[in-house]
Amino acid sequence: MKHSSVLFLVIFISCVQHKNVDLVKNKWARLDTAGIYAFIQSADSTKRSGTGNAVSLQIIGTLWPGTDKIDSSANASDMLSTTIQEDLYASGLQDYLPRNSVGYIKVNLQKFLMKRYLNDRHFSIFIKNKYSPDSLLRDSAMLAATTLFSKIYIFTPEQGISEYEKTNGGDTGWRKFLTENPLPYKIECRLKPDYLNRNAFDSTEKMLATRFPQAEIIPGFLREILHGQVVINAEALFSYKFN
């Protein structure tokens, strides 16, 4: 799909059959490389997309490896959170599905997570002691010169506070209890696609630790995925309707 997010797998009610469609053994058409598949049950038109058209989704459940039963329990459905559905909506499904169609969407969660976190900010560097805006600019330029990163974001403590208040509905309550800004200077880095593998990720993390010995360096969630610490061998299933 156009956008980097997309998710889910096969899942539907506890039985294998759903309106005479075998959702476990059915042949699915791949929509994109992020593990999204579709089965079009019926369509009034082969024409795609169009202003005002909307895809509505309904969670069915989860299909675990080695089983042909769809898990529609609350726990399985919780894993397919509202956030994941929003990512799926944002992926541009309407560009791939026929108008006035109904059917099913299946998402491979592991592939989805990989695709999602490839576009995250992979390293956050918090610098607390003896730092200045000039130092922030100098160090961000140094990181850019390594050619490892596609994006580098810098934040002074003042910018950090503004961002915090903005994302928290303008909340300034903290000012009643603190007389000084508690936030450090921060640099956030996004690796280039060529370096999104375990060896390159680990090498970059060591380089940052060497160049910023006094800083706190927090790697993004992608680290756990690359190291195999997060494995979701499951598929999520949704029914869909495209008006």
C-alpha positions in Angstrom: 0.0 0.0 0.0 1.0 3.6 -0.4 1.5 4.3 3.3 3.8 2.4 5.6 1.2 1.3 8.0 -1.0 -1.7 7.5 -1.8 -4.8 9.5 -3.9 -7.8 10.5 -4.5 -11.3 9.6 -7.1 -13.9 9.3 -9.7 -14.1 11.9 -13.4 -14.4 12.0 -15.9 -16.1 14.3 -15.1 -19.2 16.1 -16.1 -21.4 13.3 -14.2 -21.8 10.0 -17.1 -21.0 7.8 -18.5 -17.5 7.5 -21.3 -17.1 5.1 -20.1 -20.1 3.2 -16.6 -18.7 2.8 -13.7 -20.7 4.2 -11.6 -17.9 5.7 -8.8 -20.2 6.7 -8.2 -22.0 3.4 -9.5 -19.3 1.1 -7.1 -17.8 -1.5 -6.2 -14.3 -0.6 -5.0 -11.5 -2.9 -2.0 -9.6 -1.5 -2.6 -5.8 -1.4 0.8 -4.7 -0.3 4.2 -5.7 1.2 3.1 -5.0 4.7 1.2 -8.2 5.0 -2.3 -7.1 4.0 -4.5 -9.4 2.0 -8.1 -9.2 0.7 -10.9 -11.5 -0.3 -13.6 -9.8 -2.3 -16.9 -11.6 -1.7 -19.0 -9.5 -4.0 -18.8 -6.2 -5.9 -21.1 -4.1 -8.0 -18.3 -2.4 -9.8 -14.6 -3.0 -10.8 -13.9 0.7 -10.6 -11.6 1.7 -7.8 -11.4 4.6 -5.3 -13.2 7.9 -5.7 -13.9 11.0 -3.5 -16.2 10.3 -0.6 -15.9 6.6 -0.7 -15.1 4.9 2.7 -14.1 1.5 3.8 -15.7 0.3 7.1 -14.1 -2.5 9.1 -15.4 -5.0 11.6 -13.0 -7.1 13.7 -13.6 -10.9 13.4 -10.8 -12.4 15.4 -7.3 -13.9 15.3 -5.9 -17.0 13.5 -3.0 -18.5 15.4 -0.4 -20.7 13.6 -1.1 -24.4 13.5 -4.8 -24.1 13.9 -7.8 -23.8 11.6 -10.0 -22.2 14.3 -10.6 -18.5 14.5 -10.2 -17.1 17.9 -12.9 -14.4 18.5 -12.3 -14.1 22.3 -12.0 -10.7 23.9 -8.3 -11.1 24.5 -7.6 -11.9 20.9 -9.7 -8.9 19.7 -8.0 -6.6 22.2 -4.7 -7.2 20.3 -6.3 -5.6 17.3 -6.7 -2.2 18.9 -8.3 0.9 17.7 -4.8 2.2 16.8 -4.2 -0.7 14.5 -7.5 -0.1 12.8 -6.7 3.5 12.3 -3.5 2.5 10.7 -5.4 0.2 8.3 -7.8 3.0 7.5 -4.9 5.3 6.7 -3.2 2.7 4.5 -5.4 3.7 1.5 -7.5 0.6 1.2 -10.0 2.4 -1.1 -7.2 2.6 -3.7 -7.1 -1.2 -3.9 -10.7 -2.4 -3.5 -13.6 -2.2 -6.0 -16.3 0.2 -5.1 -19.5 -1.1 -3.6 -17.8 -4.3 -2.6 -17.9 -6.4 0.5 -15.4 -9.0 1.7 -12.6 -9.6 4.1 -9.2 -8.2 5.0 -6.5 -10.3 6.5 -3.3 -8.9 8.2 0.0 -10.5 9.0 0.8 -8.9 12.3 4.5 -9.5 12.2 4.9 -7.9 8.8 2.7 -5.1 9.8 4.8 -4.3 12.9 7.9 -4.4 10.8 6.5 -2.0 8.3 5.1 0.3 11.0 8.3 0.6 13.0 10.6 1.0 10.0 9.3 4.6 9.9 9.7 5.4 13.6 12.3 7.5 15.1 14.7 4.7 16.0 17.0 6.4 18.5 16.3 9.1 21.1 19.4 10.8 22.6 18.7 12.7 25.9 21.5 15.1 26.8 21.2 16.5 30.3 24.5 18.1 31.4 26.4 21.1 30.2 24.7 21.5 26.8 23.6 24.4 24.7 21.6 25.1 21.5 25.0 25.5 19.7 26.1 22.0 20.9 22.7 20.6 19.7 23.3 22.0 16.2 26.9 20.8 16.1 26.1 17.3 17.2 23.1 16.9 14.8 25.4 18.0 11.9 27.9 15.5 13.0 25.3 12.7 12.9 24.0 13.9 9.5 27.6 13.6 8.2 27.6 9.8 9.1 25.0 9.4 6.3 23.3 6.7 8.4 20.1 8.7 9.0 17.3 9.7 6.8 15.9 12.1 9.4 17.3 13.9 12.4 15.1 15.9 14.8 16.5 18.3 17.4 14.7 19.6 20.5 15.8 22.2 23.0 14.2 21.9 26.5 11.9 24.8 25.5 10.8 23.1 22.3 10.2 19.9 24.3 7.9 21.6 26.7 6.0 23.2 23.8 5.6 19.8 22.2 4.5 18.2 25.5 1.8 20.9 26.1 0.7 20.8 22.5 0.1 17.0 22.5 -1.6 17.1 25.9 -4.3 19.6 25.0 -2.4 22.7 26.1 -1.9 21.3 29.7 0.3 23.7 31.6 -0.4 22.2 35.1 3.2 21.1 35.6 4.2 24.8 35.9 2.4 25.0 39.2 4.8 22.5 40.7 8.1 23.0 38.9 10.0 26.3 38.7 12.4 25.0 36.0 12.0 23.1 32.8 12.9 19.5 33.7 13.4 18.3 30.1 16.8 17.7 28.6 18.1 18.5 25.1 17.1 15.8 22.7 18.1 14.4 19.3 16.0 11.9 17.5 17.3 9.9 14.6 15.6 7.7 11.9 17.9 5.2 10.2 18.0 4.9 6.4 16.3 1.7 5.0 19.6 0.1 4.1 20.6 0.1 7.8 17.3 -1.4 9.1 18.8 -4.8 10.0 20.1 -6.3 13.2 23.9 -5.8 12.6 23.6 -2.2 11.4 21.2 -1.3 14.1 23.5 -2.7 16.8 26.6 -1.0 15.3 24.8 2.3 15.2 23.7 2.0 18.8 27.3 1.4 19.9 28.5 4.4 17.8 26.0 6.7 19.5 27.0 5.4 23.0 30.6 6.2 22.1 29.9 9.7 20.8 27.5 10.6 23.6 28.9 8.9 26.7 27.0 11.2 29.1 23.7 10.9 27.3 20.8 8.5 27.8 20.2 6.7 24.5 16.9 5.0 24.0 16.5 2.8 21.0 13.1 2.5 19.4 10.8 -0.6 19.4 12.3 -1.8 16.2 15.3 -3.1 18.2 13.1 -5.8 19.9 11.7 -6.8 16.5 15.1 -7.1 14.8 16.4 -9.2 17.8 13.4 -11.5 17.5 12.2 -10.5 21.0 8.8 -9.6 19.5 7.3 -12.3 17.4 3.6 -12.3 16.6 2.9 -15.4 14.6 -0.8 -14.6 14.0 -3.1 -13.2 11.5 -6.0 -10.8 12.2 -9.2 -10.9 10.3 -11.7 -8.2 9.4 -14.9 -8.1 7.4 -15.1 -4.9 5.3 -17.7 -2.9 3.3 -16.7 -0.4 0.7 -19.5 2.1 0.0 
